Amino acid sequence: MGFAAVLLFFYLVAGPTGSGGRLVAAGSADAGAILRGSPWRAVTALTLHTDSTHLVANMVAGGLLVGAAGWTFGGGLASLLVIATGAMGNAANAALRGPPHVAVGASTAVLGAVGVLAGSAAVRAHRAEGAARRWGWWVPIAAGFGLLAVFGADARSDLGAHLCGFVAGVGVGALVAGVHPEPPTTRIQRTLAVAALLALGAAWGLALAS
């Protein structure tokens, strides 16, 4: 719910990318700008959308998949992981595609959430006993790739950004599940939620100041 509310807020403020507003110009994941020293665009681009259809699709998908990450890791940690993996996906995609590629949309973060869930589930399956340990770890990874294929079916989607977000999520999810398999306490979750909002605000502050 919170994820969808954030996306809606930014859409109402920034408008569709075709409007050519200041926020769109300052916050899109322009590969050239990112590579020249504006890494905050990898974060701010997650909050921008091309049109209302793009927005609603990410609100619905994000509500389900980011919500699932929240159930697994707790809301605060999930928020931070989703922003981090989405930003990592945009940054990696910018490095791979180079200028003049430009990307916007929360779907890279949504696929980051899918990767986080898949990576953590794979670690848990690997820890299981018997045959499940030998074969079970690949099932969540395969399911994640299936969702990636669904998101990439739209001709307008940026499959490179989606793939980078997903791969980043798998790595981060596996790391978190391996280091700290249990969700943090409520107090830490609140701190992490505030940190996620501060990271988003700081990225936009840098974008508007540059």
N, C-alpha and C positions, 0 to 999 in steps of 0.2 A: 504494500500500500504506500509506504513512504517513498519507494523507488519511483512509482508511477507519479506521485505528487510532485517530486523534484523535476521529473521530465516535463510535466505539464506546466509547472511554474516557469521553467526556462523557455518553453515554447511560447507562452503568452508574453514573455518579456522580449525575447529575441525575434520571434516570428519565424516563418519558413526561410530556408537558406536563400531562396530566390528573391527575397525582399532586399538583399544586399545591405542590411543594416550593419551598424558598427559592431555589434556583438558577433554577428556571423563572420565578418571580416577578421575580427581579432581572435576568435576562438576556434575556427575550423582547423582540422588536422592537415594543414598545408605541409606537404613533405619537405619542400624546400626550406620553409621557415623553421620547421623542427630541426632539420639537419644543420641549419645555420645558427642554432642556439636558442630556440624557443620551445623547450620540451614540454612546457605547461600546456601547449596546444593539444598534446596527446590526452590530457585530462578534460579540458574544456570542450573538445569536440564531442565527447560522450553525451553532452547535454543539448546538442543542436540537432535539428531534424529538417529534412528537405520539405516535408509537407505534413498535413494532418494524418494521412494514411500511414506514413512512415512512423509518426509519433505513436499512433494508437497501436500499431503492430508491436512496437517495442514496449509500450506500457503493459499490454496484455502478456506478452512473452516474458517480460521482466518481472511482472507481478507473480507469475508462476515459478519461474526458474530462480530468480533472486530470492523469492520467498522460500523456496526449497533449501537454498543455501543458508538462509536465516534459521530455519528449523534445525539444520545440521550443525551449524557453527555458532549460532546465536546472532542476533541482529547486528550488533556492533561490529563484531569480527567479520561477518559476511559483507557488511557495507564497505569496510576497508579493503577486503580482498577483491570485491567486484570492481571498485575504482582502480585498484592497483593493477589487476590483470587486464582490465580494459585499456588503461594507459600503456601498459607494456605491449599490448597487441597493436595499438595505434603507432607507437614508437617503432616497433619492429617492422610494421608494414611500411612506414615512411622510409625506413632504411632500405628495405627491399625494393620498393617501387620507385623511390626518388621523385624529384620534381618532373612534371607539374602536377603530380597526383594530389588530390585533396579528398579528405574523407570526413564525414560527420555521422552521428548516430550512436545510440546506446547499445546497438546490437553487438558491438565488439565486447562490451562489458557483460552483456547477457551470455554470450558464448564463453566469456571468462568464467562466469558462474557455472555454466555447464561443465567446463574443464575442471574447476575446483571440486565439484561434486564427483566427477568421474575419477579424478586423481585420488581423492580421499577414499572413495569406495574401493578402488583398486588396492590401496594399501591395506585397508581392513580385510579385504578378501584374501590378500597374500598372507595375512597373519592367521587365517583360519587353518584348521587341521585337515589332513588327508587330501583327497582329490580336489576339494574346493580350493585349497592353497595352490595347487599346481595349475589349475585351469580357470578358477573363478575370477582372477584379477583382470582378465581381458574383457570380461562381459561389460562392465561399466564403461570402459574405454570405447568399445564397439558401439554401445548405446550413445555415447557422446558424439562419435563420428556420425551416427545416424541423424542426430539433431542438427549437427553442422550441415549435413547434406540438405536437410529440410530448409534451413535458413538460407542456404546458398542457391536454392532453386529459383529464387526471384532474380530475374536478369539484371535488376538495378542494384542488387546487393554487392557489397565489397567482400568477396570471398576471401581475399588475401588477409584483410583485417580480421575477419571472423576466424580464420584458421590460426592466425597469430594469437588472438585472444584466447582461443580454446587451448592451444599448446601451452601458453603461459599459465592458464588456469590449472591444467593437469599437473604441471610442475609445482606450482604453489600449493595446490590442494594436497598433493602427495607429501610435500614438505611439512605442511601444518599437521596433517594426520600422523606423520611419523614422529614429529617432535612433541606435539601436544594433542593426543587423541581426544581428550575431553574438552567441551566448550569452556571458555573462561567464565569466571563468576559474573554475577549481575553488575557489580560495581565496575569491573574491567570492561564489560560489554558497553556500559554507558560511556566510559572513557574513550573506547575505540570508536563509538558512534560519533562522538564530538570530534575526534581526530579526523574521521572521514569527511565530516562537514567542513572542518577547517582546511583540509587539503583541497577540497573543491573550491572553497572561497579564496584560498591563496592562489590557486591556479588562475582563477578569473581576475583576481587583483593584478597579477603579473601580466595577464593578457591585455587588460585595459590600460595598464601603465606603460606598455611597450610601444 
